[in-house]
Amino acid sequence: MARAPKSYQVTITNTGQVIACTAQQTVLEAAVAAGIDYPYTCASGNCGTCVSRLDSGKVTMLARGDASLSPEQVKGGQTLACRARPRGDLTVTWLGRGRK
């Protein structure tokens, strides 16, 4: 019997919501599935619109465009929601503007 993927709690400080995110989902995928209007454009790690501050927790980053997140941003605790898969419970704050 197949096991369900491990799920973590992700707190989105901008909305105060706590959502479930599996280890196989990105933070952005889980947020959109939960109905959160998370800012993004490309969802493929090339534009940087979903740049977020990782307030707590750790993520595994999928491949992304070099221009979307600088090494300085990574050192400063920033990540891309569309490329970040949780390694445990997380708290994130999106830094981009919402889609209005």
matplotlib code that plots the C-alpha trace (Angstrom):
import matplotlib.pyplot as plt

x = [0.0, 1.3, 2.1, 0.7, 3.4, 4.6, 2.8, 4.0, 2.4, 3.3, 2.3, 1.9, 2.4, 0.9, -2.5, -2.1, -3.2, -1.6, -1.8, -0.7, 2.1, 3.5, 7.2, 6.5, 4.7, 6.2, 5.0, 3.4, 1.5, 0.1, -0.8, -2.7, -4.4, -5.5, -7.0, -4.3, -3.6, 0.2, 2.0, 3.6, 4.0, 5.9, 5.8, 9.0, 11.8, 12.6, 10.9, 11.4, 7.8, 7.2, 10.3, 9.7, 11.4, 11.9, 11.1, 11.5, 12.1, 14.1, 13.3, 14.8, 15.1, 14.3, 16.2, 15.7, 17.0, 20.2, 18.7, 15.6, 17.3, 20.8, 23.3, 22.9, 19.2, 19.7, 22.2, 19.6, 17.0, 15.0, 13.6, 11.3, 7.9, 7.6, 10.8, 10.8, 9.7, 9.4, 11.7, 9.6, 7.1, 7.7, 6.8, 7.1, 6.4, 6.0, 7.9, 6.4, 3.2, -0.1, -1.8, -4.5]
y = [0.0, 3.4, 5.8, 9.3, 11.9, 13.6, 16.8, 19.9, 23.1, 26.3, 29.6, 32.5, 35.6, 37.9, 36.3, 34.6, 31.3, 27.9, 25.5, 21.9, 21.4, 18.0, 17.3, 16.9, 20.3, 23.7, 26.4, 28.2, 25.1, 24.5, 28.2, 28.4, 25.1, 26.6, 29.6, 32.1, 34.9, 34.4, 36.7, 34.9, 35.2, 32.4, 29.6, 28.2, 30.1, 32.6, 35.9, 36.3, 37.6, 35.0, 35.9, 35.3, 35.5, 32.2, 33.2, 29.7, 26.2, 24.8, 24.1, 22.2, 24.4, 23.1, 24.4, 28.1, 30.8, 32.5, 36.0, 35.2, 35.0, 36.3, 34.6, 37.6, 37.1, 33.4, 34.3, 36.8, 34.1, 34.6, 31.9, 31.5, 30.0, 28.3, 26.4, 25.8, 22.4, 22.1, 20.0, 20.6, 23.1, 26.6, 30.2, 32.5, 36.1, 37.0, 40.1, 40.7, 42.6, 40.7, 40.3, 43.1]
z = [0.0, -0.9, 1.9, 1.9, 1.4, 4.6, 5.2, 7.1, 8.4, 6.6, 8.2, 5.8, 7.9, 5.3, 5.8, 9.2, 7.6, 8.4, 5.4, 4.8, 2.3, 1.4, 0.9, -2.8, -3.1, -3.3, -0.9, -3.8, -5.0, -1.5, -1.0, -4.3, -3.6, -0.2, -2.0, -0.9, -3.4, -3.2, -5.6, -8.5, -12.3, -13.8, -11.1, -12.6, -10.7, -13.4, -12.5, -8.7, -8.1, -5.4, -3.4, 0.3, 3.6, 5.3, 8.9, 10.3, 9.0, 6.1, 2.5, -0.4, -3.5, -6.9, -10.0, -10.7, -13.0, -11.7, -11.9, -9.9, -6.5, -5.7, -3.4, -1.1, -0.9, -0.1, 2.7, 4.0, 4.4, 1.2, -1.0, -4.0, -3.0, -6.4, -5.9, -2.2, -0.8, 2.9, 5.0, 8.1, 9.4, 8.0, 8.5, 5.4, 4.5, 0.8, -0.2, -3.6, -4.4, -4.7, -8.1, -8.1]

ax = plt.figure().add_subplot(projection="3d")
ax.plot(x, y, z, "-o")
ax.set_aspect("equal")
plt.show()
